[in-house]
Amino acid sequence: MNTHPKRTFLARAGLLALGLAVPPLSASAQSTAPWPTKPIRLVVGYPSGSSPDMQARLIADPLSRALGQPVVVENRPGASGNIGADLLARADDGHTIGVIGNGPLTSSKYLYTKLPYDPATAFAPIALIGAAPLVWVTNKAGAERPIAEVLKQMRADGDKLSYGSIGPGSGGHLGMELLKQAVGINPLHVPFNGGPPIINAILGGHIQMSLLPASTVNPLVQAGKLEAVAVTSARRSPLAPTLPSMEDIGAQGVNIEVWNAVMAPASMPAAHQALLSSELGKILNQREMRQKLFQQGWRVDDPSPKSLSARIAQDTATYRDLIARNKIRID
């Protein structure tokens, strides 16, 4: 039986006025109710000032205007983003979303034996914010030499060379392990507690190379203190347009990029997910927003949930196989 929405509303109002019990709204009526009805909590699993935090704060204001409710950024750092991801996975208030890096969505499942959430089922993809390749940097020993000669020398040096990353399972670690297999080099892994110590170690000659964000190393490369070998994306990047890609140097199949995305708990109604994706898509496709993200070292691709889902699936397969082959564990 079809019921006119206006009559249904008036009938419910009359029952309330008489103090009588009101039956719950049907699923179809709930899906068309105004949303959001209170502030949106935007969880970031990284500290204030980090790249995901800066991205979250960039999108918070325009998203707030679009939704008609405040968007409040809440930092929950720890465990390489997994603490914030777990909080998001368990959120059931219907008004919590999060900015999550690629690690918790792709590699964490295979690195941690006791991960409290399953990235394959805990989240709904909302929007891909920005992506960026890493830059393969070395000390100046290989300056001005053709890449073929640099790689030949690296192969000959074997484990006499070493590289730094911010820790096991990080993008720099997994990316270099994939690169090692692709080009036949074998530098040893040395973990550090951040990017600046890695750079200081390279400059001091304690290690020879690393994979680091373009925004971090570009000034040092331009100043002649570090040598940039290539970007870790399959194709050349507008973030470092003069550098060769992985395909250019013969590292076929290597496409390591870091990225951040807006995700929602899987329990969020589909209509609310769609609204968020639509509004964030409009925001991220604005020229001004793209320029702001580019200045922070990020490239905006297709932000749609479909594109994000494909990215998650592709990177998950890459990291799963890499982690299994190399028996990389963090627990």
C-alpha positions in Angstrom: 0.0 0.0 0.0 1.4 3.4 -0.9 1.3 6.1 1.8 1.6 9.8 1.0 4.7 11.3 2.8 2.8 14.4 4.0 -0.1 12.4 5.3 2.3 10.1 7.1 4.0 13.0 8.8 0.7 14.6 9.9 -0.5 11.3 11.2 2.7 10.8 13.3 2.4 14.4 14.6 -1.2 13.8 15.7 -0.2 10.6 17.6 2.6 12.5 19.3 0.2 15.3 20.3 -2.1 12.7 21.9 0.8 11.2 23.8 0.4 7.9 21.9 3.3 5.6 20.8 4.6 6.3 17.3 5.8 3.4 15.2 9.4 3.6 13.8 10.0 5.1 10.4 10.4 2.6 7.6 13.9 2.1 6.1 12.9 4.2 3.1 11.7 7.1 5.2 14.9 7.0 7.3 17.1 7.0 4.2 15.5 10.3 3.1 15.6 12.0 6.5 18.0 15.0 6.7 21.6 14.1 7.4 23.9 14.9 9.1 22.0 15.9 12.2 25.0 16.8 14.4 28.7 17.6 13.9 30.8 15.2 11.9 33.8 13.7 13.7 36.8 13.4 11.3 39.3 11.0 12.9 43.0 11.2 11.8 45.2 8.4 12.9 48.3 10.6 12.8 49.7 13.5 14.9 48.9 17.2 14.3 51.1 18.6 11.5 51.4 15.3 9.7 50.4 15.1 6.0 47.1 13.3 6.7 46.3 15.9 9.4 47.0 18.8 7.0 44.8 17.2 4.4 42.0 16.7 6.9 42.1 20.3 7.9 42.1 21.4 4.3 38.9 19.6 3.5 37.1 20.1 6.9 35.9 23.6 6.3 34.5 23.2 2.8 32.9 19.9 3.8 31.3 21.6 6.8 29.8 24.3 4.5 28.5 21.6 2.1 26.9 19.5 4.9 25.6 22.3 7.1 27.3 20.9 10.2 30.7 21.4 11.8 33.4 18.9 10.8 35.7 18.4 13.8 39.2 17.0 13.3 40.2 14.6 16.0 43.8 13.3 16.1 44.3 9.7 17.4 47.9 8.9 16.4 49.7 5.7 17.1 50.8 2.3 15.6 51.4 3.8 12.1 47.7 4.9 11.8 46.2 1.7 13.1 44.8 3.2 16.3 42.8 5.8 14.4 41.7 3.1 11.9 40.5 0.8 14.7 38.5 3.7 16.3 36.9 4.4 12.9 36.1 0.8 12.3 34.2 0.6 15.7 32.4 4.0 15.4 28.6 3.4 15.4 27.2 6.9 15.8 26.6 7.5 12.1 28.6 10.7 12.2 32.2 9.6 12.3 34.5 9.4 9.3 38.3 9.3 9.0 41.4 10.2 7.0 43.4 7.0 6.7 46.8 6.4 5.0 47.4 3.5 2.6 49.2 1.4 5.2 46.2 0.6 7.5 44.1 -0.1 4.4 46.5 -2.3 2.5 49.6 -3.7 4.3 48.7 -3.7 8.0 46.6 -6.8 7.7 49.7 -8.8 6.6 52.2 -7.1 8.9 50.3 -7.5 12.2 49.1 -10.8 13.5 46.7 -9.2 15.9 45.2 -6.3 14.0 41.9 -5.5 15.7 40.0 -4.7 12.5 39.7 -6.2 9.0 40.3 -3.5 6.4 38.5 -5.6 3.8 35.2 -5.5 5.8 35.4 -2.7 8.3 35.3 0.4 6.0 33.4 2.0 3.2 35.5 4.0 0.6 34.5 7.7 0.4 37.1 9.6 -1.4 40.8 9.4 -2.4 42.3 12.7 -1.3 45.8 12.7 -2.8 48.7 10.4 -3.8 52.4 10.9 -4.3 55.4 8.7 -5.2 58.5 8.6 -3.1 61.8 9.8 -4.4 64.8 7.4 -4.4 67.6 9.6 -3.1 71.3 8.7 -2.5 74.4 10.5 -1.4 76.4 12.4 -4.1 78.5 9.3 -5.0 76.4 8.7 -8.1 76.1 12.3 -9.2 76.0 13.0 -12.9 76.4 9.3 -13.9 73.9 7.5 -16.2 71.4 5.5 -14.2 72.7 2.3 -15.9 76.2 2.9 -14.4 74.7 3.8 -11.0 72.7 0.5 -10.9 75.7 -1.5 -12.0 77.8 -0.2 -9.2 75.0 -0.8 -6.7 74.7 -4.4 -7.8 78.4 -4.8 -7.4 78.4 -3.3 -3.9 75.6 -5.6 -2.7 75.0 -5.5 1.1 77.9 -3.1 1.6 75.2 -0.5 0.9 72.4 0.4 3.3 69.1 2.3 3.2 67.0 4.0 5.8 63.3 4.0 6.4 61.0 5.2 9.2 60.5 1.5 10.3 59.5 -2.0 9.3 56.4 -2.0 7.2 56.6 1.7 6.2 56.2 2.8 2.7 60.0 3.5 2.4 60.7 0.0 3.7 58.3 -1.9 1.5 59.0 0.2 -1.5 62.7 -0.4 -1.3 62.2 -4.2 -0.8 60.1 -4.2 -4.0 62.7 -2.0 -5.8 65.6 -4.3 -4.7 63.9 -7.3 -6.4 63.1 -5.3 -9.5 66.6 -4.0 -10.2 68.8 -6.6 -8.5 70.3 -4.5 -5.7 70.7 -5.6 -2.1 71.2 -2.7 0.4 70.6 -3.5 4.1 67.7 -2.0 5.9 68.3 0.5 8.8 65.2 1.8 10.6 65.0 5.3 11.9 62.5 7.3 14.0 61.7 9.9 11.3 62.7 11.5 8.0 65.2 14.1 9.3 67.4 11.4 11.0 67.4 9.5 7.7 68.5 12.5 5.7 71.2 13.3 8.3 72.5 9.7 8.1 72.7 10.0 4.3 74.5 13.3 4.4 76.9 12.0 7.1 77.7 8.9 5.0 76.3 6.4 7.5 73.7 5.1 5.0 73.7 5.5 1.3 70.0 5.8 0.2 66.3 6.0 1.0 62.8 6.5 -0.4 61.4 9.8 0.9 58.6 12.2 0.0 59.3 14.7 -2.8 58.3 17.6 -0.6 61.0 16.6 1.9 63.9 16.0 -0.4 63.3 18.4 -3.3 65.0 21.3 -1.6 68.1 19.2 -0.7 68.3 17.8 -4.3 68.1 21.4 -5.7 70.8 22.5 -3.3 73.1 19.7 -4.5 73.2 17.9 -1.2 71.4 14.7 -2.3 71.2 12.9 -5.6 67.7 12.0 -6.8 67.7 8.7 -8.9 64.0 8.3 -9.7 60.5 8.4 -8.5 58.8 5.2 -7.3 55.7 5.6 -9.6 55.4 3.6 -12.8 55.1 6.8 -14.8 56.8 10.2 -14.3 55.3 12.5 -11.7 54.3 16.1 -12.0 55.6 16.4 -8.4 59.2 15.8 -9.7 58.8 16.1 -13.5 62.6 15.9 -14.3 63.1 12.5 -12.6 62.9 9.2 -14.3 60.1 6.8 -13.4 60.4 3.2 -12.4 59.7 2.1 -16.0 62.4 4.5 -17.2 65.1 2.8 -15.1 63.9 -0.7 -15.9 62.0 -1.5 -12.7 59.0 -3.0 -14.4 55.9 -3.5 -12.2 57.0 -1.2 -9.4 54.5 1.5 -8.6 54.9 2.5 -5.0 52.9 5.6 -3.9 51.7 6.9 -0.6 48.1 8.2 -0.4 45.4 9.2 2.0 41.7 8.7 1.8 38.5 9.5 3.5 36.8 6.3 4.8 33.6 5.7 6.7 32.6 2.7 8.9 31.0 0.0 6.9 27.9 0.4 9.0 27.2 3.9 7.8 24.1 4.0 5.6 24.8 3.9 1.9 22.8 7.1 1.3 25.1 9.0 3.7 28.2 7.5 2.1 27.0 8.6 -1.3 26.4 12.2 0.0 29.9 12.4 1.5 31.5 11.0 -1.7 29.5 13.5 -3.8 30.4 16.5 -1.8 34.1 15.5 -1.3 34.3 14.8 -5.0 33.2 18.4 -5.8 35.6 19.8 -3.2 38.7 17.8 -4.4 38.0 18.6 -8.1 38.1 22.4 -7.4 41.2 23.9 -9.0 42.0 25.9 -5.8 41.9 22.7 -3.7 44.1 20.8 -6.2 46.6 23.6 -6.1 46.7 23.6 -2.3 47.3 19.9 -2.2 49.9 20.1 -4.9 51.8 22.7 -2.9 51.8 20.2 0.0 53.3 17.6 -2.3 50.2 15.7 -3.4 48.6 14.9 -6.7 44.8 14.7 -6.9 43.5 11.8 -9.1 40.0 10.6 -9.5 38.6 10.9 -6.0 35.6 8.6 -6.5 34.9 5.6 -4.3 35.3 3.3 -7.4 38.8 4.6 -8.0 39.7 4.4 -4.4 38.4 0.8 -4.1 40.5 -0.2 -7.2 43.6 1.5 -5.6 43.1 -0.4 -2.3 42.7 -3.7 -4.1 45.8 -3.2 -6.3 48.1 -2.1 -3.5 46.8 -4.8 -1.1 47.7 -7.5 -3.6 51.2 -6.0 -4.1 52.0 -5.7 -0.4 50.5 -9.0 0.5 52.8 -10.8 -1.9 55.8 -8.7 -1.0 55.3 -9.2 2.7 54.9 -13.0 2.3 58.0 -13.4 0.1 60.2 -11.4 2.5 58.5 -12.8 5.7 58.1 -9.2 7.1 56.3 -9.1 10.4 56.0 -6.3 13.0 54.5 -8.2 16.0 
